[in-house]
Amino acid sequence: MKNRLAELRADEGWTQQELGQRLGVSRQTVIAIEKQRFDPSLPLAFRIAQLFSLSIEEVFLPDG
């Protein structure tokens, strides 16, 4: 699953550490999601989308 997390984070001017704090996860988790090495749990995906005032579908994109 692809995602726009790095783009959205940069648009806000947040570091990976700041985003992690806002989401209640580690910087390493943010890095793993941004590099598409880790798909977040559904509750975390909802928190991410809510933080950016977007739908999940606007943050996470299906492969292909």
Helices and strands as residue ranges (DSSP letters): E 2-3, H 5-12, H 16-23, H 27-34, H 42-51, H 56-59, E 60-61
